[in-house]
Amino acid sequence: MSKERFIERQANAKDSVARLLEAVVLKKSEIVRDAVIQRFEFSYEAVWKALQIYLEHQGHECPGSRSLVRKAFAERFISTAEEADLWFQMIVDRNLTSHAYDEELFERIYANIVSKYAALLESAAQRLQNLEWD
């Protein structure tokens, strides 16, 4: 991948997370919940893709999200084991959003996004902005 593609992905991550952060502070309703989950999905994907491009440029193979988290932890992009565990939990919830139509599940995932994942993605997007393409 090229430096230009990475810069584009950095911007996508920053912008999509900003949109997620706008939504998580809104008064909860069913529509807001659904919007938060949708914005979480594309924010997760944007951060994941930017980080994947960067790690592959550094010589790592990251074919899936779990291997990406392990490499990001090894490269100290993810700084603690607790943060890595939260990333793994987020992966599970992200995968469930596409295949579940259970109101209780949506409520649980929404609560996780608001209480944990939005801040985690915000932090990751900020760290991505500080990465330089060598």
N, C-alpha and C positions, 0 to 999 in steps of 0.2 A: 504494500500500500504506500501511497505517496504522502508527503508532508501536507499537501493541500487537502487530501481526504481526511487526514487526522484533524487538521484545523477545522474543517467543516463539521466533523463529529464532535469536537470539543464544543463548538457553538451550539450544535443541536442538543447536547447534554445540558448545557447551561440554560438554554431557552426552555426546554421541556420541563426541567426541574423548577424553573421560575413559575411556570404555569401550574405545576402541581402545588407549589407553595401558596399560590393565590387561592386555590380551591380548598385546601385543608383548613383554612381559617374561616370559611363560610359557615353560617348556621346550618346544622345538619338537617337534611331532608332526604327523601328517597332520591330525588334528582341530583342533589349535591353528592350523596354517597356514590351514585353511579358515575358521576363526572370525576370524582376523586379516584375511583378505581380505574377508570379509563386513562386518566392522566398519569396515574401510577404506572400502568402498563407501558405507555410509550416513553415515560421518563426512565424506567428501568432499562428498556431496550436501548435508548440513546446512550445512557451511561455505559451499559455493557458493551455496546459496539465501539465506543471511543476507547475504552480501556483495552478491549481485545486488539484493536489496531495498534495501540501503543505497545502492548506486551509482545505482540508478534514482531513488531519492528525491533524490539530488544532481543529477539531470538527465541522466544517461547512459543510453543504450540498451545493454543487454547481452543480446542474444538467445541467445548461446551461450557456452560456457566459454572459448573462445579470446578472444573479444571482451571477456569479463569480466576475463581476466588482463591484457589490454592496458590496459583502463581502470583496473584496480587499480594497475598499475604507473604509469600517468600521474598517478593521484591519490596516489601514494606509499604506498599500503597495502602493495604489494609494493615493497621498498626497493631491490633491486639487479637488474641484468640477469641475474645468475646465478640468483637466486631465481626470477625469471620463467621462465627456461629450465627450472628444476626443476618449476615448475608445469605447463609445457607437457608435460614428460615424464610427469608424474603424470596428466594428462588422457588421454594415450595409453594408459597402463597401466590406468587406471580403465575406459576403454572396452573394453579387451581382457578384463577380468575377466568381463564379461557374455556374451561370445561365444566363449570359448576353453575347451577341455577338454584342454589339453595340459599334462601334468605339469611339463615343463621350464619352460613359460611361467609356470605357477603358482608354481614355485619362485623364478624370477627376480623376479616381482612381489612375492612375499612378502619376499624379501631387500630389495627397494627400499622396501617399506613399513617394515620394521624399521629399516633404516639411514638412510632419508631422509624418507619421506613422513609418518610419524607425527609427527616433530618439526616438519615444515613445517605440518601441520594444527594441531598444538598451538599453534604460534606464531600462526597465523592466527586460531584461536579466541580466544586471549588478546587479540589486537589488536581483534577484533570486540567484545569486552566493553568496550573503551575508547572505542568509537565512540558518539557521541551524536547522537540524532535532533534535528535543528534544527527 
